[in-house]
Amino acid sequence: MPLIVGGVALVLALGIGMNAASNANKAQDMVNATNDRLSTALRELNQMQERTQALPDTISRLEREVRNELAQALEKARNDVAGIEQRQARRLETLEEGLTALQDDSARPHREWQVAEVRYLMRIADHRLSLMDDAQGALAALNAADEMLKAIGDPRFGEVRDAIALEKQALENYDGTQVSQLVAELEQITAELRPMPLKMPEAENGAARLLMVNGEPAEDAAWWERAYFQVMNELNQHVTVRRHAQPVRSMPDADAELFMRQLLALRIESARLAALRLDAEDYRANLKGAQELLVEYFASEPVAPLLKRLQDLEQRELRAERPDISGSLEKLSGLEG
């Protein structure tokens, strides 16, 4: 009987212990889950704090962008308004002059001569620009034509004066030839020329040939064959024969480098003189010749920046594109025709 009671007590104790262990595991799982949720909440809180800290910088950047856009829009609006005001002022001025001129009918034949002179001045302006590349002379002729139209005072010529104003602005912005800038860059390149390493001669495929082509003589070979093999074997240790596809150049020295550098400077100087003559073909030919000298005779890596500058200069145009100043004459001819 006591044994049975003890067994029952043992079973009960084991059941209670297992239940307690299960409850402990569940409690540990709950603690772990709670810790995970707490860690996630802390990370989200940190991210929110970082975004909150970056918010003033974002607002400042957006404010700067808005200010810049507003400033650009205001500047464009001011320019547009200024252009409109100028056109209106010219038309008002033309109307006032026209009202004054209409009071005297005897002035009409004289106005026809004035219009013919305006047309002649416009042709002179176009010829000065297209044939002589004289932007200042063309601008002076257009100024004279505009003053004469202003004096005529005919409201019909308002669009012609607007076209003349645009053409005058284009002439003022026209640089003509770009020779001065190109010449300055070529002079700077010549002044910056320094000693540069020449290209070293290279062997074809690095192939080396031995003086001996036959194998080692047999043991019963004649004594002179064995002696010949021994002598040639010694020579092979000190002599190497190489074959080249082109004639072998001598090792470059300071005199050769100086000569090639002076030849390069001569090519660049010839390109500069061709630019001054506005000879685009000779200009590009000399720059291409200078590039060929660099590629053929100088080490590639040290001269790469200079080669790039010469290539860029070769692509540049000696003359800027001329503006079209024929629109005002076409408008005047349309009114008179």
Secondary structure, DSSP 8 states (H G I E B T S, - for coil): -HHHHHHHHHHHHHHHHHHHHHHHHHHHHHHHHHHHHHHHHHHHHHHHHHHHHHHHHHHHHHHHHHHHHHHHHHHHHHHHHHHHHHHHHHHHHHHHHHHHHHT-GGGHHHHHHHHHHHHHHHHHHHHHHHHH--HHHHHHHHHHHHHHHHHH--GGGHHHHHHHHHHHHHHHH---B-HHHHHHHHHHHHHT-----B-----GGG-EE-S--S----TTS-HHHHHHHHHHHHHHTT--EE--SS-------HHHHHHHHHHHHHHHHHHHHHHHTT-HHHHHHHHHHHHHHHHHHB-TTTTHHHHHHHHHHHHS-SB-------HHHHHHHHHH-
